[in-house]
């Protein structure tokens, strides 16, 4: 937004809030309890069927609910992975009630604890902002990666100066144009310094320069 100072979000982009792992663990535990209750109910259902088959109808209800409880706990975690925290919270509330009333107190209480943690997760998500960074956020500083400006050697003191300087900032000597300087000079093969083309020996290192 124009006129506002952009504050960097407290949580790096791409990272999930720490409450996510805690909630998913609780939902997984509740789902495991649900499937265990379904298996126990299935064993009881078979035993009741051997005694008096009409009781089979009574025993099959908790078995079905136990399997549905496990399946929906898995769906809750899928919603969390997709960032659908509000929908996952609502679904957790529904199956928390189902667990407390129809299945067992233990998985229902576990989902209750997970449900209470959703508020911290949603608030952390809103607090992080998750807004796209403004243009230029995280961009390299100006001049990063750009080639250095062209330079040349002052004929007065031998220091390197920018090619567009008319006077050397070190000794003050008026410098000739770049093309003019290069036409009347050459590079010493011994030290790499530019020397006048008429020199037979380099004044810097003493190396003999071939004509």
Backbone as JSON, one array per atom type, in Angstrom:
{
  "sequence": "XXXXXXXXXXXXXXXXXXXXXXXXXXXXXXXXXXXXXXXXXXXXXXXXXXXXXXXXXXXXXXXXXXXXXXXXXXXXXXXXXXXXXXXXXXXXXXXXXXXXXXXXXXXXXXXXXXXXXXXXXXXXXXXXXXXXXXXXXXXXXXXXXXXXXXXXXXXXXXXXXXXXXXXXXXXXXXXXXXXXXXXXXXXXXXXXXXXXXXXXXXXXXXXXXXX",
  "N": [[0.85, -1.2, 0.0], [0.45, 2.27, -0.74], [2.47, 4.72, 0.8], [2.77, 3.42, 3.19], [4.95, 1.86, 5.44], [6.65, -1.06, 4.7], [6.55, -3.9, 6.62], [8.58, -6.56, 7.43], [7.38, -9.89, 7.36], [6.95, -11.86, 10.35], [7.33, -14.56, 10.06], [9.15, -16.63, 7.91], [8.55, -16.91, 4.37], [6.85, -19.73, 3.05], [7.24, -21.37, 5.23], [5.6, -23.35, 7.73], [3.31, -22.69, 10.43], [4.21, -23.47, 13.86], [2.13, -24.67, 15.25], [0.84, -26.36, 13.52], [2.03, -28.95, 13.28], [1.56, -29.91, 15.85], [-1.28, -30.02, 16.02], [-1.87, -31.78, 13.92], [-0.65, -34.11, 14.86], [-2.23, -34.69, 17.12], [-4.72, -35.13, 15.88], [-4.09, -37.36, 14.34], [-3.57, -39.25, 16.36], [-6.13, -39.38, 17.54], [-7.55, -40.43, 15.36], [-6.36, -42.96, 15.17], [-7.18, -44.1, 17.59], [-9.88, -44.16, 16.98], [-10.02, -46.08, 14.89], [-9.16, -48.29, 16.28], [-11.25, -48.59, 18.12], [-13.21, -49.25, 16.29], [-12.35, -51.76, 15.37], [-12.46, -53.24, 17.74], [-15.19, -53.05, 18.17], [-16.07, -54.5, 15.97], [-15.22, -57.08, 16.59], [-16.8, -57.54, 18.87], [-19.26, -57.37, 17.65], [-19.27, -59.65, 16.0], [-19.21, -61.61, 17.95], [-21.67, -61.1, 19.23], [-23.35, -61.73, 17.14], [-23.1, -64.45, 17.0], [-24.34, -65.22, 19.3], [-26.94, -64.02, 19.38], [-28.45, -63.11, 16.61], [-30.04, -60.76, 15.93], [-28.88, -58.8, 17.52], [-26.78, -57.99, 16.05], [-27.35, -55.75, 14.56], [-27.26, -53.71, 16.43], [-24.54, -53.76, 17.12], [-23.19, -53.09, 14.79], [-23.33, -50.38, 14.31], [-21.47, -48.74, 15.97], [-19.13, -49.72, 14.81], [-19.19, -48.85, 12.12], [-19.23, -46.07, 12.57], [-16.74, -45.79, 13.81], [-14.91, -46.38, 11.74], [-15.62, -44.3, 9.97], [-14.92, -42.15, 11.55], [-12.13, -42.37, 11.64], [-11.51, -42.02, 8.9], [-12.36, -39.38, 8.48], [-10.69, -38.01, 10.22], [-8.34, -38.28, 8.82], [-8.99, -36.71, 6.6], [-9.19, -34.23, 7.8], [-6.52, -33.67, 8.42], [-5.55, -33.49, 5.81], [-6.82, -31.17, 4.96], [-5.53, -29.36, 6.62], [-2.92, -29.52, 5.65], [-3.34, -28.3, 3.21], [-3.74, -25.74, 3.96], [-6.3, -24.98, 4.71], [-7.49, -23.94, 7.23], [-9.72, -22.95, 8.66], [-11.87, -24.51, 7.67], [-10.96, -27.02, 8.43], [-11.05, -26.73, 11.18], [-13.82, -26.52, 11.66], [-14.69, -29.06, 10.82], [-13.32, -30.64, 12.62], [-14.67, -29.97, 14.98], [-17.2, -31.11, 14.51], [-16.66, -33.91, 14.36], [-15.49, -34.28, 16.78], [-17.67, -34.06, 18.51], [-19.15, -36.27, 17.62], [-17.36, -38.3, 18.33], [-17.27, -38.05, 21.15], [-19.9, -38.68, 21.87], [-20.8, -41.02, 20.49], [-18.69, -42.83, 20.02], [-16.13, -43.04, 21.71], [-14.84, -41.69, 24.75], [-12.13, -41.03, 24.81], [-10.91, -40.6, 22.1], [-12.6, -38.47, 21.45], [-11.99, -36.49, 23.37], [-9.33, -36.02, 22.71], [-9.61, -34.87, 20.16], [-10.93, -32.61, 21.0], [-8.91, -31.19, 22.32], [-7.24, -30.71, 20.14], [-8.97, -29.1, 18.66], [-9.09, -26.81, 20.24], [-6.59, -25.76, 19.82], [-6.66, -24.71, 17.31], [-7.36, -22.01, 17.18], [-5.03, -20.6, 17.93], [-3.43, -21.34, 15.79], [-4.78, -20.21, 13.55], [-4.72, -17.5, 14.24], [-1.96, -17.09, 14.24], [-1.43, -17.46, 11.56], [-2.85, -15.35, 10.38], [-1.48, -13.25, 11.58], [1.02, -13.48, 10.45], [0.67, -12.43, 7.99], [1.19, -13.17, 5.21], [1.22, -11.74, 2.83], [2.09, -10.73, -0.48], [5.48, -9.78, -1.11], [6.55, -6.36, -1.52], [7.38, -4.65, -4.66], [10.76, -5.02, -5.49], [11.49, -5.96, -3.0], [13.84, -7.77, -1.26], [15.53, -7.66, -3.4], [18.73, -7.5, -5.08], [21.31, -5.13, -4.11], [21.67, -1.83, -5.66], [23.69, -1.78, -8.56], [24.8, -4.25, -8.12], [26.48, -6.94, -9.48], [26.94, -5.62, -11.88], [29.17, -4.65, -14.54], [32.43, -3.16, -13.93], [33.2, 0.36, -14.44], [34.87, 1.55, -17.45], [38.44, 1.88, -17.43], [41.65, 3.6, -17.47], [45.23, 4.16, -17.74], [47.01, 6.69, -16.1], [49.27, 8.83, -17.73], [50.99, 10.35, -16.35], [51.39, 9.6, -13.57], [50.97, 6.89, -13.57], [48.83, 5.68, -12.3], [45.67, 3.97, -12.19], [42.81, 5.36, -13.71], [39.47, 6.59, -14.24], [38.09, 6.23, -17.5], [36.8, 8.44, -18.58], [37.82, 10.65, -17.34], [39.23, 13.9, -17.47], [41.37, 15.03, -16.21], [43.93, 13.73, -14.13], [43.04, 12.44, -10.98], [44.96, 11.94, -9.08], [47.56, 13.0, -9.66], [46.98, 15.24, -11.1], [47.6, 15.65, -13.76], [46.8, 16.5, -17.1], [44.93, 14.34, -19.0], [45.19, 12.41, -21.97], [42.98, 11.55, -24.72], [41.32, 8.34, -24.8], [41.63, 6.74, -27.1], [43.72, 8.08, -28.3], [45.7, 7.74, -26.41], [46.09, 4.99, -26.39], [46.99, 4.64, -28.97], [49.55, 5.69, -28.96], [50.96, 4.16, -27.17], [51.94, 1.09, -25.52], [51.61, -2.19, -24.04], [53.62, -3.42, -21.46], [55.18, -6.53, -21.52], [56.26, -7.64, -19.32], [55.46, -6.48, -16.79], [52.91, -5.61, -17.28], [52.19, -2.94, -17.39], [51.25, 0.11, -19.06], [53.26, 1.61, -21.49], [55.06, 4.22, -23.25], [55.1, 3.91, -26.81], [57.55, 4.31, -27.99], [59.52, 3.49, -26.25], [62.26, 1.4, -25.5], [62.9, -0.1, -23.33], [61.14, -1.1, -20.41], [60.13, 1.32, -18.1], [59.22, 0.65, -15.61], [59.67, -2.05, -14.81], [62.02, -2.67, -16.13], [62.24, -4.49, -18.17], [63.19, -5.5, -21.43], [61.68, -4.3, -24.3], [60.36, -5.56, -27.18], [60.6, -4.23, -30.47]],
  "CA": [[0.0, 0.0, 0.0], [1.23, 3.49, -0.89], [2.59, 5.54, 1.99], [2.97, 2.62, 4.37], [6.23, 1.18, 5.52], [6.46, -2.51, 4.65], [7.2, -4.61, 7.71], [8.84, -7.93, 7.04], [6.58, -10.8, 8.17], [7.77, -12.53, 11.36], [7.57, -15.93, 9.66], [9.61, -16.69, 6.51], [7.61, -17.46, 3.41], [7.01, -21.15, 2.8], [7.3, -22.12, 6.48], [4.31, -23.55, 8.36], [3.33, -22.37, 11.85], [4.52, -24.65, 14.68], [0.9, -25.33, 15.73], [0.37, -27.33, 12.53], [2.5, -30.29, 13.64], [0.9, -30.32, 17.09], [-2.67, -30.36, 15.73], [-1.89, -32.98, 13.09], [-0.32, -35.26, 15.72], [-3.42, -35.0, 17.93], [-5.75, -35.69, 15.0], [-3.65, -38.71, 14.0], [-3.8, -40.11, 17.53], [-7.58, -39.59, 17.64], [-7.94, -41.35, 14.3], [-5.91, -44.31, 15.53], [-8.13, -44.58, 18.6], [-11.15, -44.44, 16.31], [-9.93, -47.36, 14.17], [-9.09, -49.34, 17.31], [-12.61, -48.8, 18.61], [-13.96, -49.93, 15.23], [-11.94, -53.16, 15.36], [-13.05, -53.86, 18.94], [-16.63, -53.16, 17.92], [-16.29, -55.58, 15.0], [-15.09, -58.35, 17.33], [-18.0, -57.68, 19.7], [-20.38, -57.61, 16.74], [-19.23, -61.06, 15.61], [-19.59, -62.4, 19.14], [-23.11, -60.96, 19.43], [-24.05, -62.43, 16.06], [-23.1, -65.88, 17.33], [-25.29, -65.44, 20.4], [-28.3, -63.67, 18.97], [-28.14, -62.32, 15.43], [-30.59, -59.39, 15.88], [-27.98, -57.85, 18.18], [-25.81, -57.55, 15.05], [-27.71, -54.39, 14.14], [-26.78, -52.78, 17.46], [-23.08, -53.74, 17.13], [-22.58, -52.59, 13.56], [-23.33, -48.9, 14.3], [-20.18, -48.18, 16.4], [-18.08, -50.12, 13.86], [-19.25, -47.91, 10.99], [-18.82, -44.75, 13.06], [-15.3, -45.82, 14.08], [-14.21, -46.25, 10.47], [-15.87, -42.94, 9.47], [-14.13, -41.25, 12.41], [-10.73, -42.45, 11.17], [-11.43, -41.43, 7.56], [-12.51, -37.93, 8.58], [-9.47, -37.48, 10.82], [-7.38, -38.16, 7.72], [-9.39, -35.56, 5.78], [-8.86, -33.02, 8.55], [-5.09, -33.41, 8.22], [-5.37, -33.06, 4.43], [-7.22, -29.75, 4.93], [-4.46, -28.58, 7.27], [-1.8, -29.46, 4.7], [-3.71, -27.37, 2.14], [-3.92, -24.4, 4.53], [-7.72, -24.69, 4.94], [-7.56, -24.08, 8.68], [-11.08, -22.7, 9.14], [-12.68, -25.68, 7.34], [-10.48, -28.12, 9.27], [-11.54, -26.49, 12.54], [-15.25, -26.87, 11.69], [-14.8, -30.51, 10.7], [-12.85, -31.19, 13.9], [-15.75, -29.8, 15.95], [-18.26, -32.09, 14.23], [-16.25, -35.27, 14.71], [-15.26, -34.29, 18.23], [-18.97, -34.35, 19.12], [-19.46, -37.67, 17.28], [-16.5, -39.16, 19.13], [-17.66, -38.0, 22.57], [-21.24, -39.24, 22.11], [-21.09, -42.32, 19.89], [-17.55, -43.75, 19.89], [-15.42, -43.21, 22.98], [-14.45, -40.41, 25.32], [-10.72, -40.73, 24.59], [-10.68, -39.86, 20.85], [-13.34, -37.21, 21.48], [-11.23, -35.51, 24.16], [-8.13, -35.66, 21.94], [-10.03, -33.91, 19.14], [-11.26, -31.36, 21.7], [-7.64, -30.48, 22.54], [-6.81, -30.21, 18.83], [-9.88, -28.02, 18.29], [-8.71, -25.61, 21.0], [-5.34, -25.23, 19.29], [-6.88, -24.09, 15.99], [-7.39, -20.54, 17.29], [-3.65, -20.12, 17.88], [-2.93, -21.54, 14.43], [-5.4, -19.23, 12.66], [-4.19, -16.18, 14.59], [-0.57, -17.03, 13.77], [-1.46, -17.32, 10.1], [-3.25, -13.97, 10.07], [-0.44, -12.34, 12.03], [2.16, -13.55, 9.54], [0.37, -11.57, 6.84], [1.23, -13.91, 3.96], [1.01, -10.85, 1.7], [3.27, -10.76, -1.35], [6.4, -8.68, -0.83], [6.45, -5.26, -2.49], [8.41, -4.68, -5.71], [12.1, -4.72, -5.04], [11.79, -6.57, -1.71], [14.78, -8.86, -1.4], [16.33, -7.5, -4.62], [20.12, -7.14, -4.8], [21.55, -3.68, -4.07], [21.99, -1.24, -6.97], [25.06, -1.98, -9.01], [25.26, -5.61, -7.86], [26.61, -7.76, -10.68], [27.21, -4.82, -13.08], [30.61, -4.56, -14.78], [33.03, -1.89, -13.5], [33.36, 1.33, -15.53], [36.18, 1.43, -18.13], [39.53, 2.65, -16.82], [42.9, 3.68, -18.23], [46.37, 4.5, -16.9], [47.49, 8.07, -16.24], [50.65, 8.88, -18.25], [51.83, 11.12, -15.44], [51.77, 8.88, -12.37], [50.8, 5.45, -13.75], [47.67, 5.18, -11.58], [44.47, 3.74, -12.99], [41.76, 6.37, -13.54], [38.33, 6.35, -15.11], [38.4, 6.6, -18.88], [36.21, 9.73, -18.95], [38.46, 11.75, -16.58], [40.1, 14.77, -18.26], [42.57, 15.25, -15.4], [44.17, 12.66, -13.16], [42.75, 12.89, -9.61], [46.11, 11.68, -8.2], [48.66, 13.94, -9.9], [46.45, 16.43, -11.74], [48.05, 15.78, -15.14], [45.74, 16.4, -18.1], [45.03, 13.05, -19.67], [44.77, 12.41, -23.37], [41.86, 10.66, -24.99], [41.61, 6.92, -24.68], [42.14, 6.23, -28.36], [45.03, 8.7, -28.54], [46.66, 7.15, -25.49], [46.38, 3.63, -26.82], [47.73, 4.65, -30.23], [50.95, 6.03, -28.71], [51.5, 3.38, -26.07], [51.74, -0.35, -25.58], [51.64, -2.84, -22.73], [54.83, -4.17, -21.16], [54.9, -7.96, -21.31], [56.84, -8.06, -18.04], [54.66, -6.06, -15.63], [51.55, -5.29, -17.68], [51.96, -1.51, -17.4], [51.33, 0.76, -20.36], [54.44, 2.47, -21.65], [55.08, 4.82, -24.6], [55.51, 2.97, -27.86], [58.94, 4.55, -28.42], [60.44, 2.98, -25.24], [62.84, 0.07, -25.75], [62.88, -0.8, -22.04], [60.05, -0.67, -19.53], [60.65, 2.11, -16.97], [58.69, 0.12, -14.35], [60.35, -3.3, -14.42], [63.29, -2.78, -16.8], [62.22, -5.51, -19.22], [63.4, -5.0, -22.79], [60.46, -4.44, -25.07], [60.68, -5.73, -28.6], [59.97, -3.25, -31.35]],
  "C": [[0.88, 1.24, 0.0], [1.27, 4.26, 0.42], [2.8, 4.75, 3.26], [4.32, 1.94, 4.3], [5.99, -0.33, 5.58], [7.26, -3.18, 5.77], [7.38, -6.07, 7.31], [8.05, -8.88, 7.93], [7.47, -11.56, 9.14], [8.1, -13.95, 10.97], [8.03, -15.97, 8.21], [8.58, -17.35, 5.62], [7.93, -18.93, 3.18], [7.09, -21.99, 4.05], [5.9, -22.2, 7.1], [4.4, -23.18, 9.84], [3.58, -23.62, 12.69], [3.28, -25.37, 15.19], [0.41, -26.41, 14.78], [0.75, -28.75, 12.93], [1.79, -30.81, 14.89], [-0.53, -30.78, 16.82], [-2.73, -31.65, 14.92], [-1.56, -34.22, 13.91], [-1.53, -35.68, 16.55], [-4.51, -35.65, 17.08], [-5.38, -37.11, 14.59], [-3.9, -39.68, 15.15], [-5.29, -40.41, 17.7], [-8.07, -40.57, 16.58], [-7.55, -42.78, 14.59], [-6.83, -44.91, 16.59], [-9.46, -44.95, 17.96], [-11.13, -45.78, 15.59], [-9.82, -48.52, 15.14], [-10.48, -49.65, 17.86], [-13.46, -49.53, 17.58], [-13.62, -51.42, 15.19], [-12.52, -53.9, 16.57], [-14.54, -54.05, 18.74], [-16.94, -54.29, 16.94], [-16.2, -56.95, 15.67], [-16.32, -58.6, 18.19], [-19.21, -58.0, 18.83], [-20.44, -59.07, 16.31], [-19.66, -61.96, 16.76], [-21.1, -62.33, 19.39], [-23.89, -61.71, 18.36], [-24.12, -63.93, 16.33], [-24.11, -66.2, 18.42], [-26.73, -65.21, 19.94], [-28.18, -62.68, 17.83], [-28.81, -60.95, 15.36], [-29.71, -58.34, 16.57], [-26.9, -57.34, 17.24], [-26.07, -56.12, 14.6], [-27.18, -53.36, 15.13], [-25.25, -52.66, 17.4], [-22.45, -53.12, 15.91], [-22.48, -51.05, 13.53], [-22.0, -48.33, 14.79], [-19.02, -48.56, 15.47], [-18.03, -49.14, 12.7], [-18.77, -46.52, 11.41], [-17.31, -44.69, 13.32], [-14.48, -45.67, 12.81], [-14.4, -44.85, 9.87], [-15.06, -41.91, 10.25], [-12.68, -41.21, 11.93], [-10.57, -41.76, 9.81], [-11.49, -39.9, 7.64], [-11.34, -37.28, 9.31], [-8.38, -37.32, 9.76], [-7.7, -36.95, 6.84], [-9.08, -34.24, 6.48], [-7.39, -32.66, 8.34], [-4.8, -32.97, 6.78], [-5.76, -31.58, 4.28], [-6.14, -28.87, 5.54], [-3.27, -28.43, 6.33], [-2.07, -28.46, 3.57], [-3.94, -25.95, 2.65], [-5.36, -24.02, 4.77], [-8.03, -24.86, 6.44], [-8.97, -23.87, 9.22], [-11.97, -23.92, 8.88], [-12.26, -26.88, 8.2], [-10.98, -27.96, 10.7], [-13.01, -26.89, 12.65], [-15.45, -28.38, 11.64], [-14.35, -31.2, 11.99], [-13.94, -31.08, 14.96], [-16.84, -30.85, 15.76], [-17.87, -33.48, 14.71], [-15.78, -35.38, 16.15], [-16.55, -34.66, 18.95], [-19.37, -35.8, 18.85], [-18.65, -38.62, 18.15], [-16.93, -39.21, 20.59], [-18.98, -38.73, 22.82], [-21.33, -40.7, 21.66], [-19.92, -43.3, 19.89], [-16.9, -44.01, 21.23], [-14.98, -41.84, 23.47], [-13.02, -40.03, 24.93], [-10.48, -40.02, 23.25], [-11.43, -38.54, 20.8], [-12.6, -36.13, 22.23], [-9.97, -35.07, 23.41], [-8.47, -34.65, 20.84], [-10.42, -32.58, 19.78], [-10.0, -30.53, 21.93], [-7.13, -29.91, 21.22], [-7.67, -29.03, 18.39], [-9.49, -26.71, 18.99], [-7.43, -24.98, 20.48], [-5.52, -24.52, 17.95], [-6.88, -22.57, 16.06], [-5.98, -19.96, 17.23], [-3.08, -20.24, 16.46], [-3.49, -20.47, 13.48], [-4.88, -17.83, 12.95], [-2.75, -16.02, 14.13], [-0.51, -16.82, 12.27], [-1.84, -15.9, 9.7], [-2.17, -12.98, 10.45], [0.76, -12.32, 11.1], [1.94, -12.71, 8.3], [0.24, -12.33, 5.55], [0.89, -13.04, 2.75], [2.26, -10.87, 0.83], [4.18, -9.59, -1.05], [6.28, -7.6, -1.88], [7.53, -5.36, -3.54], [9.76, -4.26, -5.16], [12.47, -5.32, -3.71], [12.72, -7.76, -1.92], [15.66, -8.76, -2.64], [17.77, -7.14, -4.25], [20.32, -5.63, -4.82], [21.9, -3.14, -5.44], [23.46, -1.44, -7.31], [25.58, -3.38, -8.81], [25.31, -6.39, -9.16], [26.89, -6.96, -11.95], [28.72, -4.7, -13.29], [31.16, -3.21, -14.34], [33.17, -0.94, -14.68], [34.74, 1.19, -16.18], [37.2, 2.37, -17.5], [40.73, 2.7, -17.78], [43.99, 4.15, -17.27], [46.83, 5.93, -17.19], [48.95, 8.04, -16.71], [51.59, 9.67, -17.35], [52.31, 10.32, -14.25], [51.59, 7.36, -12.49], [49.63, 4.86, -13.0], [46.51, 4.93, -12.54], [43.42, 4.79, -12.67], [40.62, 6.02, -14.49], [38.6, 6.9, -16.5], [37.86, 7.97, -19.26], [36.79, 10.9, -18.16], [39.35, 12.56, -17.54], [41.39, 15.09, -17.53], [42.71, 14.12, -14.39], [43.87, 13.16, -11.76], [43.93, 12.68, -8.66], [47.21, 12.72, -8.38], [48.2, 15.22, -10.6], [46.82, 16.58, -13.19], [46.85, 15.65, -16.07], [45.96, 15.13, -18.9], [44.53, 13.16, -21.09], [43.63, 11.46, -23.55], [42.29, 9.22, -24.99], [42.22, 6.36, -25.97], [43.53, 6.78, -28.64], [46.1, 8.07, -27.66], [47.08, 5.77, -25.96], [47.22, 3.61, -28.1], [49.2, 4.96, -30.01], [51.57, 5.24, -27.59], [51.27, 1.91, -26.33], [51.91, -0.93, -24.18], [52.92, -3.62, -22.58], [54.48, -5.62, -20.88], [55.47, -8.47, -19.99], [55.97, -7.74, -16.85], [53.24, -5.69, -15.98], [51.22, -3.82, -17.7], [52.01, -0.98, -18.83], [52.54, 1.69, -20.39], [54.38, 3.1, -23.03], [55.64, 3.85, -25.62], [56.96, 3.14, -28.27], [59.96, 3.98, -27.43], [60.95, 1.6, -25.66], [62.88, -0.77, -24.48], [61.76, -0.23, -21.19], [60.62, 0.11, -18.36], [60.18, 1.57, -15.61], [59.45, -1.1, -13.9], [61.68, -3.51, -15.12], [63.34, -3.8, -17.92], [62.4, -4.86, -20.58], [62.14, -5.31, -23.61], [60.83, -4.52, -26.54], [59.94, -4.7, -29.42], [59.02, -3.93, -32.31]]
}
